[in-house]
Amino acid sequence: MSFAQGELFEDDAVSVPRTLRVHRSRVLPARPSTAGRPRTATGPSPFRTDARPPSPSEDPEIWAVLAMIRSLDPDGVRTGYAIREALDQIYDGQRTGRWDYTQLLKTEKTHVGTLVEIWLQREFGFDDGEDLDYRIAGVDVDCKWSLNLYDWEIPQEMYSRGDKIALVVWANEYTARWASGLIRISEEVLRPLGKQRDGKRRLNDRGRDRILWIHPGADLVKNTLLHISNPRKLELIAYAVRGQTAVTNLFRELTGELINRATVLTAAQQVDSAKRVRDARRKLQPEGIVIFGHYTPHPQMAAELQLPAPTLGRFVSVRLHPWKPGDDEPHTEIEGSLWRRARQGDPVVPAPTLPSQGFDG
């Protein structure tokens, strides 16, 4: 026999587990800190030694793994997506309002690597390995994550029973960069064993230079709230009293920037983020602001205005003004009239109603 949650807890609300309670007000997270941030990095550093990645003849297995991953993700977009999803999942902004690594609990920080491994396997459909995380191109591969470049922790099983291949992954939210590569783990590429009880070791300088980079440095989809440099704007969005106010402020204050769904969820802290965006459109229309989504024809309209075109799950807002002959700015047609991006000194004109979004065929 099953019971509705309300029936189970109706007579004794105090006994409802905290994680199941409905928040009557928004959760205002702790302020981010500069302490505990990863080291600044944008990608791999220059060679430090005479060591170099192995050639295909020296290590055909590692090159077979490289070829398989590059065939699945030639430009790195899918890997970057998986990393972005893992980080957004650990922040859990919809429930916590968090967006910064320094806002995480200690146990959550140790869980990031596991989520990256899961999202990569989910995205690429890698088989489970026999002894390690994945089976790629018929080879066992272990996935290693670090928020600090080159600080991957290598366990003894990676080299004590044969030299194994590691897929090393790094990303930095603050520089919005990530990288991934492959390395054959051996005594030659590791620092001396320290006093750690688990026996984990890090790469030495020769190990750094032996990495066969798959994507040696690529842009990570930006964490919108983290990269707001204006404290006033962040306050209006992240610490607004109501969720709808936060979402409306998000699109009012950050015009011209791509906003992803995770940012909307974090601002709203509500289940129906799509409704919050629709309501924001109505509230901002008298201010001349429109919000383009990712379905046609919205991306095309945004591109015609020389805005970044929204891709899946992303939005971009902009204040519009009627275009007139002689205006130099690009324009787009909405409701039978031509519109351009508003200049700073243009008077506010109510925005047109955007066409309903269809589905890309």
C-alpha positions as CSV (number, residue, x, y, z in Angstrom):
1,M,0.0,0.0,0.0
2,S,1.3,3.4,-0.9
3,F,0.5,6.8,0.7
4,A,0.8,10.3,-0.6
5,Q,3.5,12.3,1.1
6,G,0.9,14.8,2.4
7,E,-1.0,12.0,4.1
8,L,2.1,10.6,5.8
9,F,3.2,13.9,7.3
10,E,-0.1,15.8,7.5
11,D,-0.6,15.3,11.3
12,D,3.0,15.9,12.3
13,A,4.7,18.5,10.2
14,V,7.6,18.7,12.5
15,S,8.7,15.1,11.6
16,V,9.0,15.9,7.9
17,P,12.6,15.4,6.8
18,R,14.2,18.7,6.1
19,T,15.1,17.7,2.5
20,L,11.4,17.0,1.8
21,R,10.0,20.3,3.2
22,V,8.7,22.9,0.8
23,H,10.6,26.2,1.3
24,R,8.2,29.0,2.0
25,S,10.9,31.5,1.2
26,R,14.0,31.6,-1.0
27,V,17.2,30.1,0.2
28,L,19.9,32.8,0.4
29,P,23.3,31.1,0.1
30,A,26.4,32.1,1.9
31,R,28.5,34.7,0.1
32,P,31.2,33.3,-2.1
33,S,34.8,33.6,-0.8
34,T,38.1,34.1,-2.5
35,A,39.6,31.5,-0.2
36,G,39.6,27.9,-1.5
37,R,39.5,28.8,-5.1
38,P,41.6,26.8,-7.6
39,R,44.8,28.1,-9.0
40,T,44.3,30.4,-12.0
41,A,45.0,28.5,-15.2
42,T,43.8,28.7,-18.8
43,G,45.4,25.5,-20.2
44,P,48.5,23.3,-20.2
45,S,51.9,24.9,-19.5
46,P,54.9,24.7,-21.8
47,F,57.2,21.6,-21.7
48,R,59.5,21.5,-18.6
49,T,61.6,18.5,-19.5
50,D,62.7,16.5,-22.6
51,A,59.8,14.1,-22.1
52,R,57.1,14.1,-24.8
53,P,53.8,12.3,-25.4
54,P,54.3,8.8,-26.9
55,S,54.1,8.3,-30.7
56,P,51.5,5.9,-32.2
57,S,54.2,3.2,-32.6
58,E,55.3,3.6,-29.0
59,D,51.8,3.3,-27.5
60,P,49.2,2.2,-30.0
61,E,46.5,1.6,-27.3
62,I,46.6,5.2,-26.0
63,W,46.4,6.5,-29.6
64,A,43.4,4.2,-30.2
65,V,41.6,5.7,-27.2
66,L,42.5,9.2,-28.5
67,A,41.1,8.4,-31.9
68,M,37.8,7.0,-30.5
69,I,37.2,10.0,-28.2
70,R,38.0,12.5,-31.0
71,S,35.7,10.7,-33.4
72,L,32.9,11.1,-30.8
73,D,33.8,14.7,-29.9
74,P,36.0,16.3,-32.5
75,D,35.5,19.9,-31.2
76,G,35.2,19.1,-27.5
77,V,31.6,20.5,-27.3
78,R,30.2,17.3,-25.8
79,T,33.0,17.0,-23.1
80,G,32.5,20.6,-22.2
81,Y,28.8,20.0,-21.9
82,A,29.3,17.1,-19.6
83,I,31.6,19.1,-17.3
84,R,29.1,21.9,-17.2
85,E,26.3,19.6,-16.2
86,A,28.4,17.9,-13.5
87,L,29.3,21.3,-11.9
88,D,25.7,22.6,-12.1
89,Q,24.5,19.4,-10.5
90,I,26.8,19.7,-7.5
91,Y,25.8,23.3,-7.0
92,D,22.1,22.2,-7.1
93,G,21.1,25.9,-7.5
94,Q,17.4,25.2,-7.8
95,R,17.3,24.0,-4.2
96,T,20.3,25.8,-2.7
97,G,20.7,29.1,-4.7
98,R,24.4,28.3,-5.0
99,W,26.6,29.0,-8.0
100,D,30.2,29.2,-6.6
101,Y,32.6,26.4,-5.8
102,T,33.5,28.0,-2.4
103,Q,29.8,27.7,-1.4
104,L,30.0,23.9,-1.4
105,L,30.4,21.7,1.6
106,K,33.6,19.7,2.1
107,T,31.9,16.4,1.2
108,E,30.4,17.9,-1.9
109,K,33.7,19.1,-3.2
110,T,35.1,15.5,-3.0
111,H,32.1,14.4,-5.1
112,V,32.7,16.6,-8.1
113,G,35.0,14.1,-9.7
114,T,32.5,11.3,-9.5
115,L,29.9,13.4,-11.2
116,V,32.3,14.3,-14.0
117,E,33.0,10.6,-14.5
118,I,29.2,9.8,-14.6
119,W,28.4,12.6,-17.0
120,L,31.1,11.7,-19.4
121,Q,30.0,8.1,-19.4
122,R,26.4,9.2,-19.8
123,E,27.3,11.5,-22.7
124,F,29.5,9.1,-24.7
125,G,28.0,5.8,-23.7
126,F,31.4,4.3,-22.7
127,D,31.2,0.7,-21.5
128,D,32.2,-0.1,-18.0
129,G,35.9,-1.1,-17.7
130,E,37.0,-4.5,-16.4
131,D,39.2,-3.0,-13.7
132,L,38.9,0.7,-14.3
133,D,36.1,3.2,-15.0
134,Y,35.6,2.8,-18.8
135,R,36.3,0.5,-21.7
136,I,37.2,2.7,-24.7
137,A,38.5,1.2,-28.0
138,G,38.9,-2.1,-26.2
139,V,41.2,-0.6,-23.6
140,D,40.6,-0.1,-19.8
141,V,40.7,3.6,-19.0
142,D,40.4,5.4,-15.6
143,C,38.9,8.9,-15.4
144,K,40.7,11.4,-13.2
145,W,39.4,14.8,-12.4
146,S,41.0,17.9,-10.8
147,L,40.0,21.5,-10.3
148,N,43.7,22.4,-10.2
149,L,45.6,21.6,-13.4
150,Y,48.0,18.7,-13.0
151,D,46.9,17.8,-9.5
152,W,45.2,14.5,-10.4
153,E,45.5,11.9,-7.6
154,I,46.8,8.6,-9.0
155,P,46.0,5.4,-7.0
156,Q,48.4,2.5,-6.7
157,E,46.2,0.2,-8.9
158,M,47.0,2.4,-11.8
159,Y,50.6,1.3,-11.9
160,S,51.1,-1.6,-9.4
161,R,49.6,-4.3,-11.7
162,G,50.6,-3.0,-15.1
163,D,50.8,0.6,-16.4
164,K,47.2,1.8,-17.0
165,I,45.8,4.6,-19.1
166,A,44.2,7.6,-17.3
167,L,41.8,10.1,-18.9
168,V,42.7,13.3,-17.1
169,V,40.2,16.0,-17.0
170,W,40.5,19.6,-15.7
171,A,38.2,22.6,-15.6
172,N,38.4,26.0,-14.0
173,E,35.1,27.9,-13.4
174,Y,36.8,31.2,-12.8
175,T,38.8,31.3,-16.1
176,A,36.0,29.3,-17.9
177,R,38.5,26.9,-19.4
178,W,38.9,23.1,-19.5
179,A,41.2,20.5,-20.9
180,S,41.4,16.7,-21.2
181,G,44.2,14.3,-22.1
182,L,45.5,10.8,-21.8
183,I,48.6,9.4,-20.0
184,R,50.1,6.0,-19.4
185,I,50.7,5.8,-15.7
186,S,54.1,4.4,-14.6
187,E,56.7,5.0,-11.9
188,E,58.5,7.2,-14.4
189,V,55.8,9.8,-14.5
190,L,54.9,10.0,-10.8
191,R,56.3,11.9,-7.8
192,P,57.8,9.8,-5.0
193,L,55.3,8.1,-2.6
194,G,54.4,10.4,0.2
195,K,52.9,9.8,3.6
196,Q,49.3,9.6,2.4
197,R,47.6,6.5,3.7
198,D,45.8,5.8,0.4
199,G,49.1,5.8,-1.4
200,K,47.9,8.2,-4.1
201,R,50.5,10.2,-6.0
202,R,50.7,13.1,-8.5
203,L,52.4,13.6,-11.8
204,N,56.0,14.8,-11.8
205,D,57.3,17.2,-14.4
206,R,58.0,14.4,-16.9
207,G,54.5,13.1,-16.3
208,R,53.1,16.5,-17.2
209,D,55.0,16.5,-20.5
210,R,54.0,12.9,-21.3
211,I,50.3,13.8,-21.5
212,L,48.7,13.2,-24.9
213,W,46.2,16.0,-25.0
214,I,42.8,15.3,-26.6
215,H,41.7,18.9,-26.1
216,P,44.5,21.0,-24.7
217,G,42.4,23.9,-23.7
218,A,38.9,25.0,-24.6
219,D,36.3,27.4,-23.4
220,L,33.9,26.2,-20.7
221,V,30.3,27.3,-20.9
222,K,30.3,30.2,-18.5
223,N,28.8,30.1,-15.1
224,T,26.7,33.2,-15.5
225,L,26.3,34.2,-11.9
226,L,29.9,33.6,-11.0
227,H,31.1,35.9,-13.8
228,I,28.9,38.9,-12.8
229,S,31.5,41.6,-11.9
230,N,29.0,44.2,-10.8
231,P,28.0,43.6,-7.1
232,R,24.8,45.5,-7.5
233,K,23.6,43.3,-10.4
234,L,24.5,40.1,-8.4
235,E,22.6,41.4,-5.4
236,L,19.5,42.0,-7.5
237,I,19.6,38.5,-9.0
238,A,21.0,36.1,-6.4
239,Y,19.6,37.7,-3.3
240,A,16.2,38.9,-4.5
241,V,13.4,38.3,-2.1
242,R,11.2,36.5,-4.7
243,G,12.1,34.0,-7.4
244,Q,10.2,35.8,-10.1
245,T,11.8,39.1,-9.2
246,A,15.2,37.3,-9.5
247,V,14.5,35.9,-13.0
248,T,13.1,39.2,-14.2
249,N,16.2,41.0,-12.9
250,L,18.4,38.4,-14.5
251,F,17.2,39.3,-18.0
252,R,16.9,43.0,-17.3
253,E,20.5,43.3,-15.9
254,L,22.3,40.9,-18.2
255,T,21.1,41.9,-21.7
256,G,23.2,40.6,-24.6
257,E,24.5,37.6,-22.6
258,L,23.7,34.0,-23.1
259,I,21.8,32.7,-20.0
260,N,21.5,28.9,-19.5
261,R,18.7,27.0,-17.9
262,A,20.8,26.2,-14.8
263,T,21.2,30.0,-14.1
264,V,17.4,30.5,-14.4
265,L,16.8,27.6,-12.0
266,T,19.3,29.0,-9.5
267,A,17.7,32.5,-9.7
268,A,14.1,31.2,-9.5
269,Q,14.6,28.3,-7.1
270,Q,11.3,27.0,-8.4
271,V,10.4,23.9,-10.5
272,D,8.7,25.6,-13.5
273,S,11.6,27.7,-14.8
274,A,10.0,28.0,-18.2
275,K,7.0,29.8,-16.6
276,R,9.4,32.2,-14.9
277,V,10.9,33.1,-18.3
278,R,7.5,33.6,-19.8
279,D,6.4,35.8,-16.9
280,A,9.7,37.8,-17.2
281,R,8.9,38.4,-20.9
282,R,5.6,40.0,-20.0
283,K,7.1,42.1,-17.2
284,L,10.0,43.4,-19.3
285,Q,7.9,44.1,-22.5
286,P,6.9,47.6,-21.3
287,E,10.6,48.3,-20.8
288,G,11.4,47.4,-24.4
289,I,13.2,44.2,-23.5
290,V,12.6,40.9,-25.3
291,I,13.9,37.4,-24.4
292,F,14.9,35.1,-27.3
293,G,14.8,31.4,-26.7
294,H,16.5,28.5,-28.5
295,Y,13.7,27.4,-30.8
296,T,13.1,28.9,-34.3
297,P,12.8,31.6,-35.3
298,H,14.3,33.2,-32.1
299,P,17.9,32.2,-32.8
300,Q,17.8,33.6,-36.3
301,M,16.3,36.9,-35.0
302,A,19.1,37.2,-32.3
303,A,21.7,36.5,-34.9
304,E,20.3,39.2,-37.2
305,L,20.7,41.6,-34.4
306,Q,24.3,40.4,-33.9
307,L,23.5,38.9,-30.6
308,P,24.8,35.4,-29.6
309,A,22.3,32.9,-30.9
310,P,20.7,30.8,-28.1
311,T,21.4,27.1,-28.3
312,L,19.6,24.3,-26.5
313,G,18.4,25.5,-23.0
314,R,19.7,29.0,-23.4
315,F,18.3,32.5,-23.7
316,V,19.4,36.0,-24.5
317,S,17.7,39.3,-23.8
318,V,18.0,42.7,-25.4
319,R,16.3,46.1,-25.3
320,L,14.8,47.0,-28.7
321,H,14.0,50.2,-30.6
322,P,12.2,50.7,-33.9
323,W,14.6,50.8,-36.9
324,K,14.4,53.6,-39.3
325,P,16.0,54.2,-42.7
326,G,19.4,55.6,-42.2
327,D,20.1,53.6,-39.0
328,D,23.4,51.9,-39.2
329,E,22.6,49.0,-36.8
330,P,21.4,45.6,-38.0
331,H,17.8,44.9,-37.7
332,T,15.2,42.1,-37.6
333,E,11.5,41.9,-38.5
334,I,9.0,41.3,-35.6
335,E,5.2,41.7,-36.0
336,G,5.7,43.2,-39.5
337,S,8.0,46.0,-38.3
338,L,11.8,46.4,-38.2
339,W,13.6,46.6,-34.9
340,R,17.2,47.2,-33.8
341,R,19.1,47.0,-30.6
342,A,18.4,50.1,-28.5
343,R,21.1,52.7,-28.0
344,Q,21.9,54.0,-24.6
345,G,20.2,57.3,-25.2
346,D,17.1,55.9,-26.9
347,P,13.8,56.5,-25.1
348,V,12.0,53.4,-23.8
349,V,9.5,52.0,-26.3
350,P,7.4,48.9,-25.5
351,A,8.8,45.8,-27.1
352,P,7.0,43.8,-29.8
353,T,5.6,40.4,-29.0
354,L,7.9,37.7,-30.2
355,P,6.5,35.0,-32.4
356,S,5.8,31.6,-30.8
357,Q,8.7,29.3,-30.9
358,G,8.4,26.3,-33.2
359,F,10.6,23.2,-33.2
360,D,13.7,22.8,-35.2
361,G,13.1,20.3,-37.9
